[in-house]
Amino acid sequence: MKRQKIILSSTHVDRHSDKNDKSVFEKILPTLTGSHRMRWLANHRRDLPPFGYISEVAIEEDGNHAYLVGETFPYEIRKEFEWDKNLFIEESSILFPFCDKFDGEIDQFKISVDKNSFKNFDDISKTGFEIGDIFKEDVKLAVHIRKAETNIPELILTLGTMHYVAKLIKPFTTKYLEVLGEKSGEGTASLIRKGLKAFGRAASKSFKLVLEKVTPKDKGMSLILEFPGDDLNPHIFLFVKADRPEDIQKGFNEKNVNSVREIVDFPELRP
């Protein structure tokens, strides 16, 4: 795969009726040209790993229109895991952290939906409040945009560092659960089972709620669990593609969570 110059955004109206303003490009340019780099994704899809990163970002103008352009840099190095031939690591010879929408530690529970999957913003806002009621938490609502002709609907749940399920996934979980178990007088295993079942039920209900409101309805939906990283822990995305809400609930069990933790705890994945 070769490096190439691409248009990241423009002031034209695109096929999804979206457009940006030059002032937006000027505001984000310092971030895109600093110490971090953009992920090079396929049509903004998070269910596929990045091809590499985007650098050399600049603003160009042609007549009455402005363009945010950049150059793609594909990953140069690909390594297999000795212990699992189904997994591999891709990286470049020059390592950059990716641009991130998080600033500092994330404690708040957040959901994000693709606005192009909904009819209007009223539906999006109502969905956010309803999901907050399901999880019984204050929810920060966000929207993201993908640019495929027909997107598979998706729901992204971003779990802050203090969220129970985030504690189950992160490598420092064991000590946290031991303390929690002592305070509650309940065993760690019992806490895990109850926490996962409760979260699984809420995720399943949220999945069903969103699936009823988005289009298209015949392609199933993706649920993405996002766990923001930090200096000690990797940024984690867990993807679930399903046609039925009940399949989401079945996935949250001790066996699946432990298998994820084994991968996260693997030394080669640690920064």
Secondary structure, DSSP 8 states (H G I E B T S, - for coil): ----EEEEEESS--TTS----HHHHHHHHHHHTSS-BEEE-STT-SSS---EEEEEEEEEEETTEEEEEEEEEE--EEEE-SS-TT-EEEE-SS---B--S--S---SEEEEEEGGGSS-HHHHHHHHHHHHHHHTS-EEEEEE---SSS---EEEEE--TTSHHHHHHSTTHHHHHHHHHHHHT--HHHHHHHHHHHHHHHHHHHHHHHHHHSS-SSS-EEEEEEE---SSS--EEEEEEESSHHHHHHH-SHHHHHHHHHHHT-GGG--
